[in-house]
């Protein structure tokens, strides 16, 4: 084993330990317990791992996981650039996975790529058919993997699949349009709540139809337009025709409901 091999293993191991600690303590607890510079340390380790082994998809997967798990403690003014960094890790990982040729990493990164397509971070125009095509590609590689045995359990990937599946179930995509605008803020992604211990995907059949062009203001019930609606900045789930209606609804009870709804946001 060379010095580079050992250093790369240390980077991956350290990122893995950080991920486990975040699951146990929560991102905020871990940050205050260890140091305020923890995120900077991890981003440096992630970049070092990608630099040492740029041909290994796992380098980019670990970096991406670190970025996503830490995003909730990123200051508001830095969130957009942070999500762009996470997206770049994913995009580079997909390129390496295609060269690597392993069906498992191809499944993982095609799934991640599809997850990002409807977001405001995705840099290209996309259509509903292209999104479905990307998902079919990912599922094809997933099926190929399962023929060789059970897939490794990666909670983040399963979580992303649930988020995307739920988003598709909201019926906010124009299936006939040649291009679609961003439908999701990258920092917030709607996922179904876990009901009675059931997994998110088990509740998808009960999702009501939502159409952002014709849905109504939560407060006054007037029809909303895509360009004029105002969304709740905390949960990202409620939409109003103007700021006044948003404030009225907040005082009526959304202030209390918002905390619960934030638990259904990735």
Secondary structure, DSSP 4 states (H G I P E B T S, - for coil): --HHHHHHHHHHHHHHHHHHHHHHH-HHHHHHHH-TTHHHHHHHHHHHHHHHTTT-HHHHHHHHHHHHHHGGGS-GGGHHHHHHHHHHHHHHHHHHHHHH--HHHHHHHHHHHHHHHTBTT--S-B-HHHHHHHHHHHHHHHHHHHTTSPPP--HHHHHHHHHHHHHHHTT---TT-SSB---B-TT--B-PPP-TT--GGGGGGGPPP--TTT-B-TTT-PBP-TTT-EE-TTTS--EESSHHHHHHHIIIIIHHHHHHHGGGB-
